[in-house]
Amino acid sequence: MTTTVGRDSRGYDAGKKVNGRKRFIVTDTTGLLVTVAVMAASRQDGDGAKTALLSAYPATPIRHVFAGQGFAGRLVDWVRDTLRSTLEIVRKPADQRGFSVIARRGVVERTLAWLTACRRPARDYERDPAVSEAIIRWAALAGMARRLTRMGPARRQARIVCD
């Protein structure tokens, strides 16, 4: 966390042990960014999910949402009643030990990894959360343009700086 991030927009989440800000993203099933919300880490995950889903709703009528176990609870009812959508909680298998990629969760994690491949979204340099959201959108657009212009089969490419 740099000193440029204002105190009014950062916080601490004791459960996740995160200091600063949290990013909430909505992606499609291929991992392309639909919307992003950046909030202080002290805000509840449900609040961030509501903000992200509400900002995605006018752009595209999302009818089925997959979310991790951290979003279970009242958010499921809120999505059903307010957005008239279905929120499906993706849980890890009961017999799982250690780390394993969970199918629907992996799409979001992969998108976050794509975004942090660029320098500015990798660290939080921006004072205003709206600017941070814009930088994340910029990085997502650069990644989408790179994938659209790539011809032929997928291959490893040189790293592109997204400043």
C-alpha positions in Angstrom: 0.0 0.0 0.0 1.4 3.3 -1.0 1.0 6.6 0.8 -1.0 8.0 -2.1 -4.1 6.0 -1.2 -6.3 8.2 0.9 -7.4 7.0 4.4 -11.0 7.5 3.6 -10.8 4.8 0.8 -8.8 2.1 2.6 -9.4 -0.2 5.5 -8.5 -3.6 7.0 -10.4 -6.8 6.6 -9.4 -9.0 9.6 -11.0 -12.1 8.2 -9.0 -12.1 4.9 -6.1 -10.2 6.4 -6.2 -7.6 3.7 -5.1 -4.1 4.2 -6.1 -1.3 1.7 -8.7 -2.0 -0.9 -10.6 -4.9 -2.3 -11.6 -5.4 -5.9 -14.9 -6.9 -6.8 -15.3 -7.9 -10.5 -18.0 -9.4 -12.6 -16.9 -11.5 -15.6 -18.6 -13.5 -18.2 -18.0 -17.2 -18.5 -14.9 -16.7 -20.7 -13.3 -14.4 -18.2 -13.9 -11.1 -19.9 -14.4 -8.2 -17.5 -18.0 -6.9 -17.3 -17.7 -4.5 -14.4 -15.4 -3.7 -11.4 -15.9 -2.1 -8.0 -13.1 -1.0 -5.8 -13.8 -0.4 -2.1 -12.1 -0.1 1.2 -11.1 -3.5 2.6 -13.1 -2.9 5.7 -16.4 -3.0 3.7 -18.3 -6.3 3.7 -18.0 -8.6 0.7 -21.8 -8.5 0.3 -21.7 -4.7 -0.1 -19.0 -5.0 -2.8 -20.9 -7.7 -4.6 -24.1 -5.6 -4.6 -22.3 -2.6 -6.0 -20.6 -4.7 -8.8 -23.8 -6.5 -9.7 -25.9 -3.3 -9.7 -23.4 -1.6 -12.0 -23.4 -4.6 -14.3 -27.1 -5.0 -14.5 -27.9 -2.0 -16.9 -25.1 -3.0 -19.3 -26.2 -6.6 -19.6 -29.2 -8.5 -18.0 -27.3 -11.1 -16.0 -29.6 -13.9 -15.1 -27.3 -16.5 -13.5 -24.3 -15.5 -11.2 -21.7 -17.9 -9.8 -20.0 -16.7 -6.6 -17.6 -18.1 -4.0 -18.6 -19.3 -0.5 -17.8 -15.9 1.0 -20.9 -14.5 -0.7 -23.4 -17.0 0.7 -26.2 -15.8 3.0 -28.4 -12.8 2.6 -26.8 -11.9 -0.8 -28.5 -14.9 -2.4 -32.0 -13.5 -1.4 -31.0 -10.0 -2.4 -30.0 -11.0 -5.9 -33.2 -13.1 -6.3 -35.5 -10.3 -5.0 -33.8 -7.2 -6.4 -32.2 -8.3 -9.6 -34.6 -11.2 -10.4 -31.5 -13.4 -11.0 -30.1 -16.6 -9.5 -26.9 -16.5 -7.4 -25.3 -20.0 -7.3 -22.7 -20.5 -4.6 -19.8 -22.6 -5.8 -18.5 -24.7 -3.0 -15.4 -26.8 -2.7 -15.8 -30.5 -2.4 -16.2 -31.8 1.1 -13.3 -34.2 0.8 -10.9 -31.6 -0.6 -7.6 -31.1 1.2 -5.2 -28.3 0.3 -5.5 -26.1 -2.8 -7.5 -27.1 -5.9 -8.9 -25.0 -8.7 -12.7 -24.8 -8.5 -14.2 -24.7 -12.0 -16.3 -21.5 -11.9 -14.1 -19.8 -9.4 -11.1 -20.3 -11.6 -12.5 -17.9 -14.3 -12.5 -15.0 -11.9 -9.1 -15.8 -10.5 -7.7 -16.1 -14.0 -9.1 -12.7 -14.9 -7.6 -11.1 -11.8 -4.2 -12.7 -12.8 -4.6 -11.2 -16.3 -5.3 -7.8 -14.8 -2.3 -7.8 -12.4 0.0 -8.7 -15.3 -0.1 -4.9 -16.1 1.9 -2.7 -13.8 -0.7 -0.2 -12.5 -3.4 -2.7 -11.5 -0.8 -4.9 -9.8 -0.4 -2.2 -7.1 -2.8 0.4 -5.9 -1.2 3.7 -6.8 -4.4 5.7 -7.2 -5.8 8.0 -4.6 -9.4 7.8 -5.9 -11.1 4.4 -6.2 -12.8 5.6 -9.4 -9.4 6.1 -11.0 -8.4 2.6 -9.9 -11.5 1.2 -11.5 -10.7 3.0 -14.7 -7.1 1.6 -14.7 -8.5 -1.9 -14.2 -10.9 -1.4 -17.1 -8.0 -0.1 -19.3 -5.9 -3.2 -18.5 -8.9 -5.4 -19.4 -9.4 -3.6 -22.7 -5.7 -4.0 -23.5 -6.0 -7.7 -22.8 -9.1 -8.1 -24.9 -7.5 -6.2 -27.8 -4.4 -8.4 -27.5 -6.4 -11.6 -27.7 -8.5 -10.3 -30.6 -5.5 -9.4 -32.7 -3.7 -12.6 -32.0 -3.9 -14.8 -35.1 -3.5 -18.5 -35.2 -3.3 -20.9 -32.3 -2.6 -19.6 -28.8 1.1 -19.2 -28.1 3.2 -17.6 -25.4 3.8 -13.9 -26.2 6.2 -11.4 -24.9 4.9 -9.4 -21.9 3.2 -6.2 -22.9 3.3 -3.2 -20.5 -0.1 -1.7 -20.0 0.7 1.8 -18.6 
